[in-house]
Amino acid sequence: MDQQAKEQLIRAVAATIFDHADELTALDQAIGDGDHGLNLKRGFEAVVAELPGLAAKPWPDLFKAVGMAMVMKVGGASGPLFGTFFMEFGKTIGAEPDRAAVAAAFARAIEAVKARGRSEGGQKTLLDVLIPVNAVLADGGDAAAINAEAAAAADRTVPLKAIRGRASFLGERSIGHMDPGARSFSLVIMAAVDALKNQGFVQ
């Protein structure tokens, strides 16, 4: 993937967060601090501000830079978790990744997020999207299958009771609301997959 394609990928992911910032904020107002959409928007604005220089970097350095921007600019609980995912993903992805490398990097990043958040799947967090999406990715699923699982996995957080994070303070009252982090990461995944499909890198 050349620099232009990388830049288009980053802009596509950022654009979906910008477009859905109000939705993410509304979700967070229901069970969190009410700033998830605004915080993520600020983080991706910082990433976009570094283009095209950021897109000129090899994949490991690119993801490290994105991760650092998430940590520095997003704040709250989401910043460290998003940042951890991208930085750990970059450590494994390699300079010229194939599908196997992407799946391996995704799996490593999930384990890092689990450790950072001291959480597991089923606790109403972004892991409830990351884990099932990784299963589809590792199983050879195409773009449509990955995106379908990303959307469905976020929906499946609605009936869950929050065990970790700010929403856990609400106990039973967290039931019936979609997890903001799960929704935002589902959007990131779907935007990335669509961009890669449009560029001919995935089917």
RAWOZI-V944009 format. One record per pair of residues at least 4 apart in sequence whose C-alpha atoms are under 8 Angstrom apart, sorted by the first residue. I is the first residue (numbers start at 1). J is the second residue. If there is no record, write none. Layout:
i=I j=J
i=I j=J
This chain:
i=1 j=5
i=1 j=6
i=2 j=6
i=3 j=7
i=3 j=52
i=3 j=55
i=3 j=56
i=4 j=8
i=4 j=55
i=5 j=9
i=5 j=199
i=6 j=10
i=6 j=55
i=7 j=11
i=7 j=51
i=7 j=52
i=7 j=54
i=7 j=55
i=8 j=12
i=8 j=195
i=9 j=13
i=9 j=192
i=9 j=195
i=9 j=196
i=10 j=14
i=10 j=48
i=10 j=55
i=10 j=192
i=11 j=15
i=11 j=48
i=12 j=16
i=12 j=191
i=12 j=192
i=12 j=195
i=13 j=17
i=13 j=187
i=13 j=188
i=13 j=191
i=13 j=192
i=14 j=18
i=14 j=41
i=14 j=44
i=14 j=45
i=14 j=48
i=14 j=188
i=15 j=19
i=16 j=20
i=16 j=187
i=16 j=188
i=16 j=191
i=17 j=21
i=17 j=37
i=17 j=40
i=17 j=41
i=17 j=44
i=17 j=184
i=17 j=187
i=17 j=188
i=18 j=41
i=20 j=24
i=20 j=37
i=21 j=25
i=21 j=36
i=21 j=37
i=21 j=38
i=21 j=40
i=21 j=41
i=22 j=26
i=22 j=37
i=22 j=38
i=23 j=27
i=23 j=37
i=24 j=28
i=24 j=36
i=24 j=37
i=24 j=180
i=24 j=183
i=24 j=184
i=25 j=29
i=25 j=34
i=25 j=35
i=25 j=36
i=25 j=37
i=25 j=38
i=25 j=180
i=26 j=30
i=26 j=34
i=27 j=31
i=27 j=32
i=27 j=34
i=27 j=177
i=27 j=178
i=27 j=179
i=27 j=180
i=28 j=32
i=28 j=33
i=28 j=34
i=28 j=35
i=28 j=36
i=28 j=37
i=28 j=179
i=28 j=180
i=29 j=33
i=29 j=34
i=29 j=35
i=30 j=34
i=30 j=177
i=31 j=166
i=31 j=167
i=31 j=170
i=31 j=174
i=31 j=177
i=31 j=179
i=32 j=166
i=32 j=167
i=33 j=166
i=35 j=39
i=36 j=40
i=36 j=78
i=36 j=180
i=36 j=181
i=37 j=41
i=38 j=42
i=39 j=43
i=39 j=73
i=39 j=74
i=39 j=75
i=40 j=44
i=40 j=70
i=40 j=74
i=40 j=79
i=41 j=45
i=41 j=74
i=42 j=46
i=42 j=73
i=42 j=74
i=43 j=47
i=43 j=69
i=43 j=70
i=43 j=72
i=43 j=73
i=43 j=74
i=44 j=48
i=44 j=69
i=44 j=70
i=45 j=49
i=46 j=50
i=46 j=69
i=46 j=73
i=47 j=51
i=47 j=54
i=47 j=66
i=47 j=69
i=50 j=54
i=51 j=55
i=52 j=56
i=53 j=57
i=54 j=62
i=54 j=65
i=55 j=62
i=57 j=61
i=57 j=62
i=58 j=62
i=58 j=95
i=59 j=63
i=59 j=90
i=59 j=93
i=59 j=94
i=59 j=95
i=59 j=96
i=60 j=64
i=60 j=89
i=60 j=90
i=60 j=91
i=60 j=92
i=60 j=93
i=60 j=94
i=60 j=95
i=61 j=65
i=61 j=90
i=62 j=66
i=62 j=90
i=63 j=67
i=63 j=86
i=63 j=87
i=63 j=89
i=63 j=90
i=64 j=68
i=64 j=86
i=64 j=87
i=64 j=88
i=64 j=90
i=64 j=91
i=65 j=69
i=65 j=87
i=66 j=70
i=66 j=83
i=66 j=86
i=66 j=87
i=67 j=71
i=67 j=82
i=67 j=83
i=67 j=84
i=67 j=85
i=67 j=86
i=67 j=87
i=68 j=72
i=68 j=83
i=68 j=87
i=69 j=73
i=69 j=74
i=69 j=83
i=70 j=74
i=70 j=75
i=70 j=79
i=70 j=80
i=70 j=82
i=70 j=83
i=71 j=75
i=71 j=79
i=71 j=80
i=71 j=82
i=71 j=83
i=71 j=84
i=72 j=79
i=73 j=79
i=74 j=78
i=74 j=79
i=75 j=79
i=75 j=80
i=76 j=80
i=77 j=81
i=77 j=165
i=78 j=82
i=78 j=181
i=79 j=83
i=80 j=84
i=80 j=116
i=81 j=85
i=81 j=113
i=81 j=116
i=81 j=117
i=82 j=86
i=83 j=87
i=84 j=88
i=84 j=109
i=84 j=112
i=84 j=113
i=84 j=116
i=85 j=89
i=85 j=109
i=85 j=110
i=85 j=112
i=85 j=113
i=86 j=90
i=86 j=109
i=87 j=91
i=87 j=109
i=88 j=92
i=88 j=105
i=88 j=108
i=88 j=109
i=88 j=112
i=89 j=93
i=89 j=105
i=89 j=106
i=89 j=108
i=89 j=109
i=90 j=94
i=90 j=105
i=91 j=105
i=92 j=101
i=92 j=104
i=92 j=105
i=92 j=108
i=93 j=97
i=93 j=101
i=93 j=102
i=93 j=104
i=93 j=105
i=94 j=101
i=97 j=101
i=97 j=102
i=98 j=102
i=99 j=103
i=100 j=104
i=100 j=138
i=101 j=105
i=102 j=106
i=103 j=107
i=103 j=134
i=103 j=137
i=103 j=138
i=104 j=108
i=105 j=109
i=106 j=110
i=106 j=134
i=107 j=111
i=107 j=134
i=108 j=112
i=109 j=113
i=110 j=114
i=110 j=127
i=110 j=130
i=110 j=131
i=111 j=115
i=112 j=116
i=113 j=117
i=113 j=118
i=113 j=127
i=114 j=118
i=114 j=119
i=114 j=120
i=114 j=127
i=115 j=119
i=117 j=164
i=119 j=123
i=119 j=164
i=120 j=127
i=121 j=125
i=121 j=127
i=121 j=128
i=121 j=131
i=122 j=127
i=122 j=128
i=122 j=160
i=123 j=128
i=123 j=160
i=123 j=161
i=123 j=162
i=123 j=163
i=123 j=164
i=124 j=128
i=124 j=157
i=124 j=160
i=124 j=161
i=124 j=162
i=124 j=163
i=124 j=164
i=124 j=179
i=124 j=182
i=125 j=129
i=125 j=157
i=125 j=162
i=125 j=164
i=125 j=165
i=125 j=179
i=125 j=181
i=125 j=182
i=126 j=130
i=126 j=179
i=126 j=180
i=126 j=181
i=126 j=182
i=126 j=183
i=126 j=185
i=127 j=131
i=127 j=182
i=128 j=132
i=128 j=153
i=128 j=154
i=128 j=157
i=128 j=182
i=129 j=133
i=129 j=149
i=129 j=150
i=129 j=153
i=129 j=154
i=129 j=182
i=129 j=185
i=129 j=186
i=130 j=134
i=130 j=150
i=130 j=185
i=131 j=135
i=132 j=136
i=132 j=149
i=132 j=150
i=132 j=153
i=133 j=137
i=133 j=146
i=133 j=149
i=133 j=150
i=133 j=153
i=134 j=138
i=135 j=139
i=136 j=140
i=136 j=141
i=136 j=145
i=136 j=146
i=136 j=149
i=137 j=141
i=137 j=142
i=137 j=146
i=141 j=145
i=141 j=146
i=142 j=146
i=142 j=202
i=142 j=203
i=143 j=147
i=143 j=193
i=143 j=194
i=143 j=197
i=143 j=202
i=143 j=203
i=144 j=148
i=145 j=149
i=146 j=150
i=146 j=190
i=146 j=193
i=147 j=151
i=147 j=186
i=147 j=189
i=147 j=190
i=147 j=193
i=148 j=152
i=149 j=153
i=150 j=154
i=150 j=186
i=150 j=187
i=150 j=189
i=150 j=190
i=151 j=155
i=151 j=183
i=151 j=186
i=151 j=187
i=152 j=156
i=153 j=157
i=153 j=182
i=153 j=186
i=154 j=158
i=154 j=178
i=154 j=179
i=154 j=182
i=154 j=183
i=154 j=186
i=155 j=178
i=156 j=160
i=156 j=178
i=157 j=177
i=157 j=178
i=157 j=179
i=157 j=182
i=158 j=175
i=158 j=176
i=158 j=177
i=158 j=178
i=158 j=179
i=159 j=175
i=159 j=176
i=159 j=177
i=159 j=178
i=160 j=174
i=160 j=175
i=160 j=176
i=161 j=168
i=161 j=171
i=161 j=172
i=161 j=173
i=161 j=174
i=161 j=175
i=162 j=167
i=162 j=168
i=162 j=170
i=162 j=171
i=162 j=172
i=162 j=174
i=162 j=175
i=163 j=167
i=163 j=168
i=163 j=171
i=164 j=168
i=165 j=169
i=167 j=171
i=167 j=174
i=168 j=174
i=170 j=174
i=171 j=175
i=178 j=182
i=178 j=183
i=179 j=183
i=180 j=184
i=181 j=185
i=182 j=186
i=183 j=187
i=184 j=188
i=185 j=189
i=186 j=190
i=187 j=191
i=188 j=192
i=189 j=193
i=190 j=194
i=191 j=195
i=192 j=196
i=193 j=197
i=193 j=202
i=194 j=198
i=195 j=199
i=196 j=200
i=196 j=201
i=196 j=202
i=197 j=201
i=197 j=202
i=197 j=203
